[in-house]
Amino acid sequence: MGDKVKIQEIAAEAGMSNSELLNKAKELGFNVKVAGSSVTLDQAAMLMDYAMTGRWPAGLPKPGEKAEAPKEEKAEAKAPQEAKSPEAAERVESTESEVTPEKSEPAKSEEAKEAKEAAAKEEPAPEAPAPKKPATVRKGITAVAKKSEEEQETPQPRRAPLRKRGITIVKKAKPAPSREKKISLTDVSPSASSRKKKKKVPAEAKSTGEKLEILGERDLGGSVELFEEQEVVLLDFSDKTIFEEQQRQEERRRAEAKRRAAQGIGGMPQRNFPNRPGGRGGRRGGKKRRYYKQQESTEKVSVVRIPEDVRVYEFAEKVGRSVGEVVKVLFSLGTMVTKNDFLDKDSIEILAEEFDVQVETINPLDALDYVAAYDAEPNTVEEPRPPVITVMGHVDHGKTSLLDYIRSTKVAEKEAGGITQHVGAYQVEKDGKKITFIDTPGHAAFTEMRARGAQATDIAVIVVAADDGVMPQTKESISHAQAAGVPIIIAITKIDKPTANIDNVKSQLAEAGILPVEWGGDYETVGVSAVTGEGIDDLLETILLQAEMMELTADPTRRAKAIVIESSVEKGFGPVANVIIKNGTLHVGDNVIVGTTFGRVRTLILDDGSRAKEIGPSTPAGVVGLHEVPSAGEVMVAMENEKEARELAEKRKEYARAKELSKSTKVSIDELGALIAEGKIKKLPLVVKADVQGSLEAIKSALAELKNEEVQVEVIHGGVGGITESDVLLADASENAIILGFNVRPTGAVKKKAQDLGVEIKTYSIIYDLIDDVKALLSGLMSPVITEEVTGQAEVRETFTVAKVGTIAGCMVTEGVIERNAGARLIRNGVVVYTSKISSLKRFTEDAKEVRAGFECGIMLENFNDIKVGDVIETFKEVEEQATL
Ligand SMILES: Nc1nc2c(ncn2[C@@H]2O[C@H](COP(=O)(O)OP(=O)(O)OP(=O)(O)O)[C@@H](O)[C@H]2O)c(=O)[nH]1
């Protein structure tokens, strides 16, 4: 179907005469008569191989002989060639780990498949790796298969694991009109093959030796890196940080390009220029070429797989465009980007359309997603675990009282004397069964945290005060729980109050879509009092019942996975993450990763202040031993060893940092306009320090809302922990920055430093005081509101025109005072005709400073002479008023 190559083309490629090649073709039994006769791509590949090596193509039955695996010695015979150049050596190494059977599949002819199958029969499930081109593929496979047989090689991994390790580009070069089945060697990024390292890929490494054998079968000269399907694997996260790796890739690409240019292979390395035919533009010089089918060659587009977070220059490189072109397209659409900026999804889509390439985005963080990796491993046992509860509800509806009551009953039962440690959650026991309660901060500014709380939560208890009913935050809490797919139990609180009206609460709940069970709905409601303790046992029982229905289980035998509910820096401990174990068991000594930080568990503090050696599912604890303070909502996972945890955390951190940096440089044109006019834009730079992550987030989100068009709050740094000298230095470096501390205070030395540098530090213990102060500060920064106050009025009785001076109006002051230089409006028939100011005010012939009501005067208006008798001159002054938010 058009996949034909003429004998003469192959001859030229092989550096042979047409007749020589024709004979070879005939020897192989191909139906060819003249140099213009065509053969299929598979045949071409075989022919080329045969012509160059004299070896009978594997899989092609010799006359009177069955398809057989090639001889072992072939591998050796070719071996020296592999070492031709360091690049080649590198490619060998790299290809070992990335060649997969799938890649070779499309290029195989029927015979090749048969050969493979024949070889495969010798070993069960031999997902034998294969190189890129049919001729060698066949040999490679058989060689591997033979070896496998001897060494009981385990099945080779398929391509899937490779994906995890980086980015894959499938380039489908635009076909040339007549050569659409051929791809120039140089269409494939030459550095591609060298981008992979076999290191750290144990599953694949197993096959190393065998794969070398395959390569031993191949002529590496100029064609080794040509992948079947032109697969190029980039960015190996398992080895280095993506950024370093990208740099290296770029260097390799350049080096390879140079080498190729020097060798005259295939001309300049083309990247995937969509409009350029992937033809055989290069010289052949006797170099052996490989013919193969490109599986989806009918597709005219290029499919480029790129990370979701791709930078402009990376994108440009991957689609074969210049950075300038990419920037230009985006600029024309109103987005200013620099070369290092990350592109968002929309931009990628637009660019792909513009450049006529198909782009598939993949998330590079997938490779760093330790949580997904953990979740991918199945539990081996499932044991029941206690439910984790979050109490939510409207302000003052009794969340804290309820939690305190439950906690205090438990403490009493334990007859504990020690100080209860705040670990963000606590466990109680009811009828021998445990329940974990998360201490949610009960304030509106913590809405965000509540939403997160629901994620760590199995069941949400939503409190509604019996004397107040369903309020806005009640509904908000319901939405959070529902959004998180968490079952809801309603605790109707304060039932001891005389004003309590439980039925009223229930009907309001029903209106809000929460129909109580006793009314035929799905929601359990329990009346409770944190004063008398009434209903509390009922509530706990209801929780346990709900939990039972949910069949909550975990595998305590696994490595731990925990959710950070809050974190802080504690004296004597350093960073402490308060977590609840979701699965597995966390032990002292475990190496953990959490977000972008890591550490070794030094101490596990339980909710009663005692220490534990290990904690199981649903247990809350303070984890000591992390290097930094993680954010609430992040997931902690125990890793195999310290190295693994550290490397992963570092990569994630680097990635997050680079992304953050990039974001900050992105400006849209609209914003740019604003920035240009910005001489006037006022910012209030703040350094915010708080005792716990939760408060910090709450403050930050409250501050983010405090802006209008004129003034912006800019938290230049927000952190958990005390106010330090570096905070002071940071504030000092930014104009007008101040430091706000929440439940933290500066030490003497820091205070002094701040005084010396003139940096203001304000500390608070109530969030709303802090917010109010910031509001006041912002108001101070806002432009004053200017209002006008009318100061006087005068009627024009006569007019005099004085040459070279202008018109003087003879007036009678009717109201207030007319002052010289005051702002003035000329009003005619009730309409303001002109607004300027009094340029001259005279009493008789004398200049006057002011003329009061009842007196006559001469008035001249600045730049205005068309004054008529009967006009009114009104004077005014501007009054500045401080604006408030
Ligand atoms: N009579 C009575 N008063 C209660 C009960 N529960 C709470 N209160 C009172 O209601 C008020 C608010 O209770 P909190 O527990 O602080 O309410 P909250 O929902 O935690 O409030 P925030 O933390 O501000 O959101 C306090 O004055 C409590 O004493 C109850 O069951 N009965």
The ligand as an ORCA input file, in Angstrom:
! r2SCAN-3c Opt
* xyz 0 1
  N     -25.972     26.051     77.123
  C     -25.066     25.606     76.292
  N     -24.131     26.423     75.829
  C     -23.210     25.952     74.963
  C     -23.224     24.615     74.557
  N     -22.206     24.446     73.695
  C     -21.583     25.620     73.592
  N     -22.179     26.538     74.358
  C     -21.790     27.929     74.486
  O     -21.834     28.532     73.218
  C     -20.764     29.436     73.066
  C     -19.951     29.061     71.850
  O     -19.436     27.778     72.017
  P     -18.092     27.328     71.343
  O     -17.878     25.933     71.688
  O     -17.005     28.297     71.614
  O     -18.547     27.458     69.859
  P     -17.656     27.253     68.575
  O     -18.589     26.806     67.540
  O     -16.508     26.404     68.886
  O     -17.243     28.713     68.316
  P     -16.017     29.237     67.439
  O     -14.812     28.465     67.866
  O     -15.948     30.676     67.765
  O     -16.415     28.959     66.037
  C     -19.947     29.345     74.350
  O     -20.313     30.431     75.157
  C     -20.375     28.050     74.959
  O     -20.326     28.086     76.353
  C     -24.244     23.762     75.064
  O     -24.363     22.575     74.731
  N     -25.140     24.309     75.922
*
